[in-house]
Amino acid sequence: MATGIRRRRAFVIAVALAIGGLAVPLFAAAQSTESPRRGGILLAAIGADAPGLDPHQEQTFATLQPVAPLYSTLLQIDPYSYPNVIGDVASEWKISPDGLLYTFKIRPGIRFHDGSSLTAADVKASYDKILFPPEGVRSIRRHHYSAVASVEAPDPSTVLFKLKFPSASLLINLASPWNVIFPKKYLDKDPNYFKNNVMGSGPFKFKSYTRGSTFEGERNPDYFVKDRPYLNGYKYFISTETSVRAAAVRSGRAHVEFRDLPMAEVEAITKQLGDKVVVQQTPFVIHFDIAMNNTVKPFTDIRVRKALNLGIDRYTGSKVLYALTGLRDVGAFTRPGTEWAMAPTELEQYPGFGRDAEKNRAEARRLLAEAGYPNGFKVVLKNRNIKLPYQDWAVY
């Protein structure tokens, strides 16, 4: 049931972590050698409602998983050859020798779900909203494009990205599934229109959304990739309760949980269903952190910030939290074990990453006393109201 959903981005959207971890989707077993079969509705369980439907303004799986199949992007990550970049609405592109001009050609014949044509003007309007958001419009990923001076659409099939300086990460950022293409005519009327509405050009069309219950998409018969998608549609069952989502998979009400379930639930499901399910473990590509507001006391003091880092025993956390949440690997900003990751010997020189927890805590107490907090202090930790993995991570 999980194969052949889209030629474009993989339907399993990996979410991330800082202390590390694995996503554990469960889905009906299928032979990899089988040819894709048409028809059917993919039933999935998801652990939260979308706070908003505009991917430009959100950063949660609860928005991306149900909404992304409704849209197209300029580029995409090749789902069969990560992390290679391939075109989506862009058929081809070229980069000037000095790295300051990117020229994209837009595929002809792409239509939004209301029947209107997708042109370079829509791509420009969508990226202008991300890069140069008007007042009252949030842009989560604006900082990813500091190199971009302007986006231009000299004709309906051409988009130009003009840069202030070369950017090695631009193509990867343009392939982000969050950077969906909206119709310009709706943005012109209200740049916040898509917080509560959907109009894309993706392989599925919006069907219905009942908060706290279900989100549905149906096959787009006019999708620009011939003979795709294979599915007739998809339906998410929404529940914040881990046990409810596990029970949905166990009973067959849901074919897949794309994120994670506690290992105890995974083991119970596999024990009950045997070879009727497949457990896929996928390394996450982002990280979970604790962010400190260093503009307010006591976090204006670097000694306090350093003490907090020293006080978190990440290595014990990886052992305790893995079975509960999937959080496992300890690392810096780049995923541990990958090409650009910091070596463990180097990482362990940073505050809080050394393996001697008692030594770290002793130094943390010394720093707090030196900063004027010999007995510590109370602070409010703001967290997402989602159990897996946020609440368990916060409790630890």
RAHUHU-V766526 format. One record per pair of residues at least 4 apart in sequence whose ideal C-beta (glycine too) atoms are under 8 Angstrom apart, sorted by the first residue. I is the first residue (numbers start at 1). J is the second residue. Records with the same first field share a line. If there is no record, write none. Layout:
I=J, J
This chain:
1=27, 28, 30, 40, 42, 255, 256
2=11, 12, 25, 27, 28, 30, 42, 255, 256
3=30, 32, 34, 36
4=36, 37, 229, 230, 231
5=11, 42, 69, 229, 230, 231, 234
6=10, 11, 69, 79, 203, 228, 229
7=79, 203, 225, 228
8=72, 73, 76, 79, 88, 202, 203, 225
9=13, 68, 73, 76, 77, 79, 177
10=77, 79
11=42, 69, 258
12=23, 25, 258, 280, 282
13=61, 64, 65, 68, 177, 258
14=23, 282, 283, 284, 285
15=23, 61, 259, 284, 286
16=284, 285, 286, 287, 288
17=21, 284, 286, 287, 288, 326, 327, 329, 389
18=286, 287, 288, 289, 331
19=287, 288, 314, 317, 318, 321, 327, 328, 329, 330, 331, 393
20=284, 287, 318, 327, 328, 329, 330, 331, 335, 336
21=260, 283, 284, 288, 322, 325, 326, 327, 328, 329, 389
22=260, 281, 282, 283, 284, 326, 328
23=258, 259, 260, 280, 281, 282, 284, 326
24=257, 259, 260, 261, 266, 279, 280, 281, 326
25=256, 257, 258, 259, 279, 280, 282
26=249, 256, 257, 261, 266, 269, 277, 278, 279, 280
27=255, 256, 277, 278, 280
28=255, 256, 276, 277, 278
29=275, 276, 277, 278
30=34, 278
36=230
37=230
38=230, 231, 232
39=230, 231, 232
40=231, 232
41=231, 232, 233, 234, 235
42=231, 233, 234, 235, 255, 256
43=234, 235, 237, 253, 254, 255, 256
44=65, 234, 235, 236, 237, 254, 255, 256, 257, 258
45=236, 237, 239, 244, 245, 248, 249, 253, 254, 256, 257
46=61, 62, 65, 66, 215, 236, 237, 238, 239, 245, 257, 258, 259
47=62, 238, 239, 240, 242, 245, 259, 386, 387, 388
48=60, 61, 62, 238, 240, 386
49=62, 211, 212, 238
50=58, 60, 62, 63, 66, 67, 215
51=58, 60, 62, 63
52=57, 58, 63, 195, 196
53=63, 67, 194, 195, 196, 197, 198, 209
54=58, 63, 192, 194, 195
55=63, 64, 67, 68, 71, 177, 178, 179, 180
56=126, 129, 130, 138, 139, 140, 141, 178, 179, 180, 194
57=137, 138, 139, 140, 195
58=63, 64, 140, 178
59=63, 140, 178
60=64, 384
61=65, 258, 259
62=66
63=67
64=68, 177, 178
65=236, 258
66=209, 215, 217, 236
67=71, 180, 198
68=177, 180, 202
69=202, 203, 204, 217, 234
70=113, 198, 200, 202, 204, 205, 206, 217
71=180, 181, 200, 201, 202
72=88, 89, 110, 118, 180, 181, 200, 201, 202, 224
73=88, 89, 174, 175, 176, 177, 179, 180, 181
74=87, 88, 89, 90, 104, 123, 127, 159, 174, 175, 179, 181
75=85, 86, 87, 88, 90, 93, 171, 174, 175
76=85, 86, 87, 88, 175, 177
77=82, 83, 84, 85, 86, 172, 175, 177
78=82, 83, 84, 85, 86
83=172
85=171, 172, 174, 175
87=91, 92, 93, 107
89=106, 107, 110, 118, 123, 181, 201
90=104, 105, 106, 107, 159
91=105, 106, 107
92=104, 105
93=102, 103, 104, 105
94=102, 103
95=99, 101, 102, 103
96=100, 101, 102, 103
98=166
99=163, 166, 167
100=162, 163, 164, 165, 166
101=160, 161, 162, 163
102=160, 161, 163, 170
103=158, 159, 160
104=123, 158, 159, 160, 161
105=157, 158
106=110, 118, 119, 120, 123, 156, 157, 158, 159
107=224
108=157
109=117, 224
110=117, 118, 201, 224
111=115, 116, 117, 118, 201, 222, 224
112=116, 117, 118, 122, 183, 199, 200, 201
113=199, 200, 201, 205, 206, 220
114=183, 199
116=183, 185
118=122, 123, 181, 183, 201
119=123, 153, 156, 157
120=124, 153, 154, 155, 156, 157, 158, 159
121=125, 153, 156, 184
122=126, 181, 182, 183, 184
123=127, 151, 153, 159, 181
124=128, 151, 152, 153, 159, 184
125=129, 182, 184, 187, 188
126=130, 179, 180, 181, 182, 184, 187
127=131, 145, 151, 161, 179
128=132, 151
129=133, 134, 137, 139, 182, 187, 191
130=139, 141, 142, 145, 179
131=139, 142, 145, 148, 151
133=137, 138, 139, 142, 191
134=191
136=191, 192
137=191, 192
140=178
141=145, 173, 176, 178, 179
144=169, 173, 176
145=170, 173
147=163, 164, 165, 166, 167, 170
148=161, 162, 163, 164, 167, 170
149=162, 163, 164
150=160, 161, 162
151=159, 160, 161, 162
152=159, 160, 162
153=158, 159, 160
154=158, 160
161=170, 174
163=167, 170
169=173
170=174
171=175
172=176
173=179
174=179
180=200, 202
181=200, 201
182=186, 187, 194, 199, 200
183=187, 199
184=188
185=189
186=190, 193, 194, 197, 199
187=191, 193
189=193
193=197
194=198, 199
198=206
199=206
200=205, 206
201=224
202=220, 223
203=219, 220, 223, 225, 228, 229
204=217, 218, 219, 220, 229, 231, 233, 234
205=217, 218, 219, 220
206=217
207=216, 217, 218, 233
208=214, 215, 216
209=214, 215, 216
210=214, 215
211=238
212=238
213=237, 238
214=235, 236, 237, 238
215=235, 236, 238
216=233, 234, 235, 236
217=233, 234, 235
218=232, 233
219=223, 229, 231, 232, 233
220=229
223=228, 229
237=245, 248, 253, 254
239=244, 245, 248
240=385, 386, 387
241=245, 387
242=246, 261, 262, 265, 387, 388
243=247, 265
244=248
245=249, 254, 257, 261
246=250, 257, 261, 265, 268, 269
247=251, 253
248=253, 254, 257
249=253, 254, 255, 256, 257, 261, 269, 277
250=268, 269, 272, 273
257=261
259=388
260=325, 326, 388, 389
261=265, 266, 269, 388
262=266, 323, 324, 325, 388
263=267, 322, 323, 324
264=268, 323
265=269
266=270, 279
267=271
268=272
269=273, 277
270=274, 277, 279
273=277
283=329, 335, 337
284=335
285=335
287=331, 333, 335
288=327, 389, 390, 393
290=308, 312, 381
292=299, 305, 308
293=299
294=299, 300, 305
295=299, 300
296=300
297=301
298=304, 371, 373, 377, 379
299=304, 305
301=305, 371
302=306
303=307, 367, 368, 370, 371
304=308, 367, 368, 371, 373
305=309
306=310, 351, 364, 367
307=311, 363, 364, 365, 367, 368, 371
308=312, 364
309=350, 351, 352
310=351, 352, 360, 361, 363, 364, 367
311=352, 360, 361, 364
312=317, 352
313=317, 357, 360
314=318, 330, 352, 353
315=319, 330, 355, 357
316=320, 357
317=321, 327, 396
318=322, 327, 328, 329, 330
320=324, 396
321=325, 327, 328, 389, 392, 393, 396
322=326, 327, 328
324=388, 389, 392
325=388, 389, 392, 393
326=388, 389
327=389, 393
329=335, 336, 337
330=336, 347, 353
331=335, 336, 341, 342, 347
332=341, 342, 347, 350
334=338, 340, 341, 342
335=341
336=341
337=341
342=346, 347
343=347
344=348
345=349
347=353
348=353, 354, 355
349=353, 354
350=354
351=360, 363
352=360
354=359, 360
356=360
357=361
358=362
359=363
360=364
361=365
362=366
363=367
364=368
365=369
366=370
367=371
368=373, 374, 376, 377
369=373, 374
373=377
381=394
383=390, 391, 394
384=390, 391
385=390, 391
386=390, 391
387=391, 392
388=392
389=393
390=394
391=395
392=396
